[in-house]
Amino acid sequence: MRGIGVDLADLRRMSRWRTRFPADVLGKVFTSGELAEVDSHPHPAVRMGVSVAGKEACGKALGRGLVGMAWTDIAVRAGPAGALRLELSGAAAAHAWRAGVRGWTGCWSHLADRALVLVRVIAWNTRRGEPLWQDMSTTRSSSRRPSS
């Protein structure tokens, strides 16, 4: 395993963001797919919180935070029953590829006013082409090499 990242998001803040900021401003933090999921989710603040915490947790798991990456370089897909899928692009995908990361798993949960996300980053043994850690039972991302 290459790294673990954990983050919490304040759901009250997410509610304020949703009502305070127009779509073009939110588009600097969330991908269009994430915003579509927020709009269709029964609890939009929870969905926003999962995305924000997921992006932060992913950066932590990669060992660099979000330095040098756009927020939209990490798309967080929240599935049912706490499943989580990350889709990296741009600088985030390039950094992960250079670091040997070929997969990640994640999960999420929430309480009354907080969303919690855990992300596990899996590095692959480039000599053998096998994961260094085999537990890939939860949803994981594509292992395609990012385009430059």
Backbone hydrogen bonds, N-H to C=O, Kabsch-Sander energy under -0.5 kcal/mol:
donor,donor_aa,acceptor,acceptor_aa,energy
2,R,121,V,-2.3
3,G,121,V,-1.3
5,G,119,V,-2.5
7,D,117,V,-1.9
9,A,115,A,-2.3
11,L,9,A,-0.7
11,L,113,D,-1.9
12,R,113,D,-0.6
14,M,10,D,-1.7
15,S,11,L,-1.9
16,R,12,R,-1.8
17,W,13,R,-2.6
18,R,14,M,-2.3
19,T,15,S,-1.6
20,R,16,R,-2.5
21,F,17,W,-2.5
25,V,22,P,-0.8
26,L,22,P,-2.2
27,G,23,A,-2.0
28,K,25,V,-1.7
29,V,26,L,-1.7
30,F,26,L,-3.0
35,L,31,T,-2.4
36,A,32,S,-2.1
37,E,33,G,-2.0
38,V,34,E,-2.4
39,D,35,L,-2.4
40,S,36,A,-1.5
41,H,37,E,-1.0
41,H,38,V,-0.8
46,V,43,H,-0.8
47,R,43,H,-1.8
48,M,44,P,-2.6
49,G,45,A,-2.5
50,V,46,V,-2.5
51,S,47,R,-1.7
52,V,48,M,-2.6
53,A,49,G,-2.7
54,G,50,V,-2.3
55,K,51,S,-2.4
56,E,52,V,-2.2
57,A,53,A,-2.9
58,C,54,G,-2.3
59,G,55,K,-2.3
60,K,56,E,-2.2
61,A,57,A,-2.6
62,L,58,C,-2.1
63,G,60,K,-1.2
64,R,59,G,-2.0
65,G,59,G,-1.8
67,V,64,R,-1.3
69,M,66,L,-2.0
73,D,70,A,-2.0
74,I,71,W,-1.3
75,A,73,D,-0.5
75,A,87,E,-2.7
77,R,75,A,-0.5
77,R,85,R,-3.3
78,A,76,V,-0.6
79,G,77,R,-0.7
79,G,83,A,-2.3
82,G,79,G,-0.7
83,A,80,P,-1.7
84,L,106,G,-0.9
85,R,77,R,-2.5
87,E,75,A,-2.6
88,L,86,L,-0.5
89,S,73,D,-2.4
92,A,89,S,-1.0
93,A,89,S,-1.4
94,A,90,G,-2.2
95,H,91,A,-2.5
96,A,92,A,-2.4
97,W,93,A,-2.5
98,R,94,A,-2.4
99,A,95,H,-2.0
100,G,97,W,-1.5
101,V,96,A,-2.6
102,R,122,I,-1.8
103,G,122,I,-1.2
105,T,120,R,-2.4
106,G,84,L,-0.6
107,C,118,L,-2.1
108,W,82,G,-1.5
109,S,116,L,-2.1
111,L,114,R,-2.6
115,A,9,A,-2.2
116,L,109,S,-3.3
117,V,7,D,-2.4
118,L,107,C,-2.5
119,V,5,G,-2.9
120,R,105,T,-3.2
121,V,3,G,-3.0
122,I,103,G,-3.0
123,A,121,V,-0.5
124,W,100,G,-2.5
125,N,130,E,-3.4
126,T,124,W,-1.0
128,R,125,N,-0.6
129,G,125,N,-2.7
130,E,125,N,-0.9
132,L,123,A,-2.5
136,M,134,Q,-1.6
141,S,104,W,-0.6
